């Protein structure tokens, strides 16, 4: 399915925000046994400052994963993101249920799995990832570097932003450094990790943008570029219906396995003081 550059960058904004700390915070916000930022910091073996910074960052995203009504509460998009990241990490043999959040090696394992997405400074890596998702060139498994360069340059020219081939090659090098791709001469092949990162972007795009009917609410606005301004909160019925439609589109395969509580979407916010 085709998606706009703005939609790809909205997903890029979410993926950039996801590091071990922010993933843990999203999980803790769904966990009724963790009520305060101080408790979260203790679970992570941190001071409260990184937790507060992460909450602020997650709430200020164009598609916020938490919202602050004097108290922080996870949004429906945040809850879906938790479950999609859970699905992604399981494919890389990392089970969030088994993570010891005070153990630096466990957190480093998650950090490695999420790189180079979470520490990207620009949106270039996400347009590169979208090139992988679209299977630019004649072969999905071996993609021409020139085809990737041409695709990303054309995308950036559409937005009026210049970009050099050197910048795109730098992004490709970062994907290779993080074992997401293998560069062999003039072609790129996708590794297991890279394929799962590509799948993650695909699932997030599908979840947020493939069905205007289920995601549209009276508060939803259609932007001038035709993309949706997704409301941060959906009813359980809307979220469940949307997941069901996506599973039908995928031939019955589960797109979003809700291992983490969906009921919290409509619960009163917990104090995160």
N, C-alpha and C positions, 0 to 999 in steps of 0.2 A: 504494500500500500504506500502511496506517496504522501509525504508530509511536508509542510512548509519549513523554511529555514527557521522561522520564529519558534515553531513547535519543537524542532530539533534542539534549539538553544534553550528552550524552557526545560527540557529533559536534562540537557547539559548542566544547567544551573542546579538541578537537584543532585545529580551525580557528583558534581564538584563539592557539594556540601557534606557528602557521606564519608566520614572517616570513623575509626573505631569509637571515638567519643560520642559523635552524633548518633551513630547506630545504637550504641548502648543507651543513650538518653531516650531515643524513640521507644526502645524496648521497655525501659524502666517506666516511661510514662503510661505504658499499657499494663504495667504490673501493679496491681492494687496494694502490694506489700511495700512499695517504695513511694513515699509520700512527699518528700522534700528534696531540694537540691543538695542539701547537706548529706542526706542518706545516699543519694546518687554518687556524690563525690567520694564518700567512704567506700562504696562498692567498687569504684574505679581506682581507689587508692590515689586520688588527686585532691587538690584544694578545690574550693567551690568555684574559683574564678573560671577555669576551663568549661565547667558545666554551664555557668551563667552566659558565657560568651557563645557557647553552642546553641543554647536556647534562643538567644537573640538572633543569631544567624539563621536558624531554621524558621523563625517566625517572620523574617524579613525577605524571604525568597519570593519571587514573583508568583510561584505556586507554593504557598507556605505549608510546611509539614507540621508545624504547631502554631497555635494562635494564643495571643496573650490578652485575656479579658481580666486584667489584674492577677489572674492565675493562668498558668500554661496548661493547654489541653491539646492533645494530638488531633489533627484534622483527618478527614477520610482519606485524603491523598497521602498524608503521612502514614496512616495505617496500611494502605495499599503498598506504599514504598517499602515498609518493613517486611511485608510478606514477599515482595518481589526480590528484595535483597536476600532474604532467607532462602528463597528458591535458588538464586544465583550461587550463594555460598555453598549450599548443599551439593551442587553440581561440582564444586571444587573440593568436596570432602571436608567442609567446615560446617559443623552443626552449632548454631547459636545457642541451642539448649545446653551444650556442654562447655561453653566458654566460661572461664574464670576471669571475670573482668578486672580483677586485681593483679592478674598475672601478665607481665609485660610481653612474654613470648606469645600468649594467646592473642593479645591485642596486636602485636606485630604481624601475626599470621593473617589477621583480618585486613590490616593496613596494606600488606603485600597484595592480597587478593583484589583490593579496590584501586590500587595504583595501575596506570598513571592517571586515573580519572579524578580522584578526589583532590589531588594537589595540582591540577591544571590551572594555569593563570589566565588562559584565554579559552575561547570556544573552538579554536582550530582543532584540537584533538577530537571533539565531538562531531565535527564535520568529516574528519578522517574516519571515525568510527561509523558514521552514517554511510560513507563510501563502501566500507566493508559490508554493512548491512544490506546495501542495495546490490552488492555483487558487481561493482563497477568492472567492466571489461568482459572478455569472453569466458572466463572461468571463475567460479566462486572460490576455489581453493588456491588458485594462483592469480593474483591481481597485478596488473602492470603498474609500476610506480608512476609512470607518466600519466596513466589514466586517473590515478588518485590525485596527482598534482593538478591535472586539468579540471577535474571535478570540483575540488576544493576552491581553486581559483575562480571558477565560474560562479560558485555559490557566494563567495565573498564579493564578487563584482556586482551581483544582484542587490546586495545590501549597501553598496556604495563604499565598501571598505577594501582598501588595497591589501595585498598579501604577496609575499615573495615565495618562490619555490623553495628557497632556503628555509623559511619558517615552517613550511609544510614538511620538508625533509627532517627538520628537527623534531617535529611531532612524531613522525614515523620512527625516528631513532629512539624516542622515549618509549613508544610501544614495544619496540624490540628489547630495550633495556629491561623492561618489566615482564618479558616473556609472553607478550600478547601476540607478537608476530615474529616471523623469521624473514629477514631480508636476504635474498639470494640474487645478486646481480641487479637486474632491472625488474625483478618481480618480488611480490610479497605473498607469503603463505600465512594463514591464520592458525595459531596454536589452539589447544583446548581452551585455555584461559581467554584468548581473544575471541573465540567463537561464543563463549558464554557471555562475555561483555557485549558482543554484538547482539546476542539474544536478549540480554537484559534491556538494552536500549529499545529493541523492537517491541518487547512486551510492555515497556513503559509508554511508548508512543501509542501502541494499540489501546492500552488501558485508558489513557487520558483523552485520546483524540479520535478513536475509530467510530464512535457512536454519539452523534450530537443529540439523538433522541433521549438517551438515558442520562447524559450528563447535563443537558439543558434544564435549567430551573428558571423561575421568574427573575432571579437575580443574575442570570447568565447573560453576557453580552457578546455579540458577534463582532469581532474587530474588523477594521478596514481591510486587513489582509485575508479575511475569511476564517481565521482561526478562532477557537473558543477562548473566552476568558473563563477558566474553570472555577466554579465556586469552591472555596476551601472545604466546605462541609456539604455532604450529601446525606440523605436518609439511608438507613440500612437497606430499605427496599430498592432504592436507586443503585446503590453499590452492588447488591446481590444480583439484581437484574442485569447490570452491565457485565459482571463477571460471567453470568450464565450465557449471555450472548457471545462473549469472546470465546468461551469454551466451545460453543456450537460452531463458530467460525474456524476454530482450530481442529475441527473434526472430533470433538468430544474430549480432547486432551485438556487437562487442567492448566489454565493459564496462570491462575493465582490461587495457590493452595493456602488457605487461611489457617495457618498454624497458630497465629497470634490473635488475641481476642478482638472480634469485630464488634462486640456489644458496646465497647467503650466509646464508639462514635457518638452516641447520643446520651452518654452519661454526663452528669454534672462534673465540671472540672475539679480536679484535685488540687490542693494547695501545693504550689511549688515555690515556697518562700525561701 
